[in-house]
Amino acid sequence: MALTVAKFLDVADGLQANQFSVGERYQINSISELDETYKQLMDKPVPVVMAVVGGDGRPNLTPMWFDYEGDKVLVNVAEQRRKTDWIRKTPQLTLLLLNPANMYHWMSLKVTVEREISEDDPKEGPRVTAQLNKIWKKYIGEGEEYGLRDPSINERRVLFECRVDRIATFGKPG
């Protein structure tokens, strides 16, 4: 699996000609090969904004939590939400991982849904719940179970496994 990484010319070390444009493109075989400068954005509880095409054809942006396993990005959403249907209709998503300490340090992932798993699936459903609990712990830091299920309904979750198509990187942590 060869992935193209577009590394933008940033301003971390001062002004430069053509800043904010792509400085170089290079190939990696796995997201595990990403430079640690950017991989840390995936491993820390960094805010993520997901873009999906909404019902009116315009991008819908949602802040959310980020997770991945191996080379797959995992998107865990509530079954009843509109964005779940939008993802099914247009399964190409863009995720922006933004360093909260430095907005000039970010990474963008363009991904395509390859697989959908329902929390109600008798075989794989427990994996959906376990993944949700894992990211709850990553982002909230306490408690063993996801604590934001809608109390007015029997909220069920859907896990979308996504292939990474392209990556763009910008800046340095500090």
Buried (B, 14 or more C-beta within 10 A) or exposed (E): EEBEBBBBBBBBEEEEEEEEEBBEEEEBEEBEEBEEBBBBBBEBBBBBBBBBBBEEEEEBEBEBBBBBEEBBBBBBBBBEBEBBEBBEEEBBBBBBBBBEEEEBBBBBBBBEBEEBBBBEBEEEBEBBBEBBBBBBBBBEEEEEEBEEBEEEEEBBBBBBBBBBBBBBBBBBBE
